Amino acid sequence: MEKAERNVWREAKLDCLGLMMWRPSLLLLLLLLRRGTQGKPSPDAGPHGQGRVHQAAPLSEAPHDDAHGNFQYDHEAFLGREVAKEFDQLSPEESRARLGRIVDRMDRAGDGDGWVSLAELRAWIAHTQQRHIRDSVSAAWNTYDTNRDGRVGWEELRNATYGHYEPGEEFHDVEDAETYKKMLARDERRFRVADQDGDSMATREELTAFLHPEEFPHMRDIVIAETLEDLDKNKDGYVQVEEYIADLYSAEPGEEEPAWVRTEREQFRDFRDLNKDGRLDGSEVGHWVLPPAQDQPLVEANHLLHESDTDKDGRLSKAEILSNWNMFVGSQATNYGEDLTRHHDEL
């Protein structure tokens, strides 16, 4: 492959693959190099620092208004938003039938004792809420699993992302070779952490951890390390307030600092710097970018169990769930029976 063709191919590959995942390891430095400095919020960090913060998305944007017979929040929490829309096109009979199959699946995924426990209900809700992540990994899988053996080796991922090079010739045809070498080393480090069994081959679960590290507790330290590396320009192991601000905003000469930047300085002082020593260590960076969150699937599972457990034995029978089917999946649409555009293999 000619040098020009290889460079065009590599940059297109990085852009395409990088947009499907949380990947500062591949994109952050390139974006900074390409866009230069401007007197505005950084496009990489996002206005007011939210681009780096990984907060759990709400289970639904609908109001939780069961008291008035509006169960849309429960539907979207239990089914996921897209599947909930499709259930709205079903007749009550079909909704109940599919709910019955979901109940069987929830029990099989747990202890298979014929009942749905709180833990099984919570696991199902968490599973549905992660569907978009699983879909993104499935979309990328064939790009990475080039030998079609059902696993993704580090060499496969490396070559699919950066291109093929002979040993010792990595990025010899690239002007900013050192930048690419740093990104490659960073990705390999993340891959080794995601590869929990250490066989240099990623299962779907391990590749998901690589592509979406913020979703996995065992990847927390690597997310923190990468964030520190991005922000800690003087390499003292901490994020100073000016380094924190520089990630959000770069001023033009003579430009007055906007009010929102002054607010961010206050946020740094009052809420980010927990021990008040004027800088952020790894623990404080973790508290910022991966903040503690309420276990939303557990809250919703408790709610559904409380509303459906008619005999108050702390678990749900299939009959109890089906008798309260409209809270779980009930359709509020009037155009029942429309053709669906997506197959429900899982349901």
N, C-alpha and C positions, 0 to 999 in steps of 0.2 A: 504494500500500500504506500503511495507517495506521501511525502511529509504533509503537504497541504490537505490532502484528503484525510489523512489520519487525524489532523488537528480539528478539522470540521466535524468528523465523525465523533471524536472524543467529546467535544464541547456539546454537541447535540445529545449524545448519550447521557452526559452528566446532567444537562438541563432536564431531559425527559424523565430520567430515573429519580433525580433529586426532588422534583416537584411532587412525587408520590409519597414522600416520607419526611419525617423530621430529620434532616440531614445537614446540620451546620458543618459537619466534618468534610462534606464535599463542596458545599456551595458558598459558605460565608466568605472565605477569603477571595474567591473568584468574584463574587458580587461586589465586594469592597474595591477590588482592583479595577473592575470594569466601570463602576459608577463614579468613582472618585469622591471627593469631599464636597458637600453642599451644606448650606445653612438651613437645614431642615431635619426632621426626624429621620433616623437611619431606617432604610427599607428593610434591613435584616432584623433589627431588634423590634421594630414596630413602635408606633407612637406610645409614649408613656410606659415603655418597657414591657408591654404585654406580649411581644413576640417570643420572648424567652420563657414565659410563665406557662406551665402546663397544668391547668386546672381542669378537673373533671367536668365534662359538658353535662348540662342538666338532662335528666331522662326524657323530658318533654318541655316544650315551651308553652304548652297549654296550661291554663289555670287548674290547680288541683281542687275541683269543685264538686266533689261527690254529693254534697248536701242538696244540690240542685239537679241531680241526675245527670251531670256532665262527667262522663268517665273517659274523656279523650286522653287525659294525662295517664291514666292507668293503662289504656290500650297501648299508647306509645311506649310506656315503660316496659310493659310485658312483652310486646311484639317487636319493638323497634319501629321507628317512624315510618319507614317505607312499607314494611309489611302491614302495619296498621292501616295505611291507606288502602291497601289491596283488600284487607278484610272488610273494609267499609263497603265493598262492592258485592259481598256475599250475602246470600239469604241467611236468616237466623239458623236454619237447619244445617247449612254448610259450615257456618261459623262454629256451631256447637260440635259438629263432627271433627273439624280440624282441631278445636280445642281439646277434644278427647285424645287425639293423637299426640298433642303436645304434652298432656298430662302423663301419658305412657312414657314418652321420651324423658321427661324430667325424672320420673321414678327410676327408669333404667340407668340413667346417668348417675344416680345416687346409689342407694342400697338395694333397690329393687324389691322393697318389702310391701308394695301395694299402696303406699301412702306417700304424699308429698310433704316433706318436712320443710321447716323454715330454711334450712341450709340448701335444700334442693331448689326451692323457689328462688332464693337469692342467686344461686349459681346460674339458673336459667336467665334471670333478668340481666345479670352481668354478661352472659353469653350473647344475648340479643343486642346489647348495647355496644359490643365489640365487633359487630358484623362488618362495619365499614372498614375496620382495620384488616380483618381476615380477607375481605374482598380486595383490598389494595395489595396484599401479599400475593393473593392468587393471580392478580393481573400481572405482577412482576415475575412470578415463579418461572415461567418458561424462558424468560430472558436470561435468568441466572442459571437454571438447571440445564446447561447446554448439552450434557450427555444423556439426559432424560433417565437418570437412575433414581429419581425420587428424593435426592438430596442435593444440597448446594455446597460444593467445596469452596474453600477460600480462593483457590486458583481460578475457579469458574467465575466467582463473583468479581474478583480482581480484573480478569480479562474482559468480562462483560462491561465493566464500568470504565476502565482506563485504557483498554486496548492491549494487544499482545506485544510483549517485548522479550527479547532474549535476555538471559541473566546478565546483569551489569550494564545493560543499555537502556534502562528505564528512563523514559522522557528525554532521551538525548536529542530529539528533534523538536523540543518544545522550548520556547523562549524563557518561560518562567518555570523551569524544571524543578527548582527547589520547592516551590509552592506545591506542585503536584506530588513531589516525594513526601512532603509533610502530610498532605491529605491521605496519601496511600498508607503511610505508617499509622495514622490516626484511625483509619478504617480497619486496618488489620488488628489493632489493639481492641477496638470495639467488637470485632468479630470473635476474637479469642475469649472475651468475656461472655458473649452471647452463647458460644459453643460450650455449654456446661459440661458435656462429657469429654471434651478435649480431644475429639477425634478429627478435628479440622473439617468436619462435614456438618452442615447445618440442616436439621430437620425443619419442617414448616414452623414449628414453635420457636426454634432457635433463630431462624431467619426473621421471624416476626419481632423477636427481641432485638435483633440487630437493626431492623428498619424503624421500629417504634420503641426505643429504649425507655421512654418516659412511662410506658405502660407496665413495666416489669420491675418489681422491687430489687432483684439482683443486679439490675442495670443502673440503679440510682447513682452509684459512685462514678460511673463512667460519664453520665450526664453532667454531674457536678464538675468532673475533671475537664471535660470539653468546654464547659461554660467558663471555667477559670482560665483556661488557655486562651480563649477568645478575648477576654476582657483584661487579663493581667499583663499589661504591656511592659511593665518594668520587671516582670518575672520574680517578684518577691513572695509569691504564694498567696497574695491577697488581692482583693479588688478595692482600690481606693475610690473615693467619691468622684474624682475627675475621670478615672477609668470607667466608672459606672455611667457617668454623664456622656462621655465620648462614645459609648456604645449606642446611645440614643440620639445624639445630636452633635453636629459639628457646625460651628459658627463661621460666617464669613467675616473678614476683617472689618472691624468697626461696628458690627451688628450687635444690637442689644439683645441680651438673652431673653427669650420668650418667657411668659409667666408660667407655662406648663413645665419648663425646665427648672425654674426655681421651685416649683412644687415637687418635682422629682428629687431635688436636693433635700427637701424636707422629708420626703418619703424615705430616702436613704438614711437620714439621721434618726428619724423617729420609729421606723418600722423594719428596715432592712438590717441595720447595724444593731443587732440584739444586745451585744455586750458593751456597746457604746465606746468602742476603742477607735472609732473613726475609719474602719475598714471592714471588709467582709472576708471571713475565712470560709473554708469549705462547707462547714455546717450551716453557716448563715446563707451562703449561696444556695445550698440545697433547700433551705426553708423558703427562700424566695422563688426559685424556679420550679420546685416540686412541693408546693405548699401542702400541709396536712389538709385532708378533705374528709367531709362526711361520707360515710359508706351509703351512698344513695340507693344502690340495689337492696341493701339490707333494710333500709327505712321503708321502701316500697313493698318488699316482701312481708315485713311485719304488718303493714297496712292491709295488704290483700288477705293475709292469713286471718287477721282480726275480723275482717268483714265477712269472711266466708266460712270460718270454723264454727259451724252451728252447734256442735256438741261440746265445744270448748275443751278439746283434748290436746290442743297444741300442735295439731297436724291436720292435713286436708285429705279427705277421700276424693276419689274421682267424682262421686256423686255431689259432694259439697261444692266442688269447683264448677261443675256443669250447671248446678242449680243457680249459681251466681255468674253465669256465662257473660251477661251483658257488661259486668264490670271488667272482666278480663279481655274480652274480644268483641263484645256486642256491637253490631253495626248500627250507625245512626243514619245511614243513607237510605234513600227511597228507591234508588235504581238498582235493586238487587239483581244478581245473576249476570252482570256484565263479564265479558271475557277478561281474564287476567293476562297481563303481559309478562309475568315472571312465574316460573315454576317454583313450588315450595317443596323441594326435596327434603328439607329438614323438618317440615311440618306434617 
